[in-house]
Amino acid sequence: MGVLIFIITPAILYLLGSSWQPFENVTAFPALSMITLVALAGVGLFGGLTCIFIGAELRGVRERYFSNVD
């Protein structure tokens, strides 16, 4: 899950950083500011790290408490 967040975050930032026109007769959406993009990148980075660290800790808990169950 954490790796997936790391992969998806730059793609979302690329899409939000550009100004694009959804339909032919509609005004283009404005691009987000640099501060907003940096904040979203931070959320993606630390969200991915959180998922990775929680997974590592839960793996350790499973090995400690459930390895002796026979």
C-alpha positions in Angstrom: 0.0 0.0 0.0 2.8 2.4 0.9 4.6 1.8 -2.5 1.3 2.4 -4.3 0.9 5.7 -2.6 4.5 6.6 -3.6 3.7 5.8 -7.2 0.3 7.5 -7.4 1.3 10.8 -5.7 3.6 12.1 -8.5 0.9 11.3 -11.1 -1.7 13.2 -9.1 0.7 16.1 -8.6 1.4 16.2 -12.3 -2.3 16.3 -13.2 -3.0 19.0 -10.6 0.0 21.1 -11.6 -1.1 21.6 -15.1 -3.9 23.7 -16.4 -6.3 21.6 -18.5 -9.6 22.1 -20.3 -12.1 19.3 -19.5 -14.5 20.1 -22.4 -14.2 22.0 -25.6 -16.4 25.0 -24.7 -15.4 25.2 -21.0 -12.9 27.5 -19.5 -9.7 25.7 -18.4 -9.2 24.9 -14.8 -6.4 26.9 -13.2 -3.3 25.0 -12.0 -2.8 24.7 -8.2 -0.2 26.9 -6.5 3.3 25.6 -5.7 2.6 25.7 -1.9 -0.5 23.4 -2.4 1.5 21.0 -4.6 4.3 20.8 -2.1 1.8 20.2 0.7 0.2 17.4 -1.2 3.6 15.9 -2.0 4.4 15.9 1.7 1.1 14.2 2.5 1.8 11.5 -0.1 5.3 11.0 1.1 4.5 10.7 4.8 1.3 8.8 4.1 3.3 6.2 2.2 6.0 6.0 4.9 3.3 5.6 7.5 1.8 2.6 5.7 5.2 1.0 5.3 6.1 1.5 8.9 2.8 0.3 10.2 3.0 -2.8 8.0 6.5 -3.6 9.3 5.4 -3.2 12.9 2.3 -5.4 12.4 4.5 -8.1 10.8 6.7 -8.0 13.9 3.7 -8.3 16.2 2.4 -11.2 14.2 5.7 -13.1 14.4 6.1 -12.4 18.1 2.6 -13.4 19.2 1.4 -15.9 16.7 4.5 -17.9 15.9 4.1 -20.1 19.0 0.4 -21.0 18.3 0.3 -24.8 17.7 
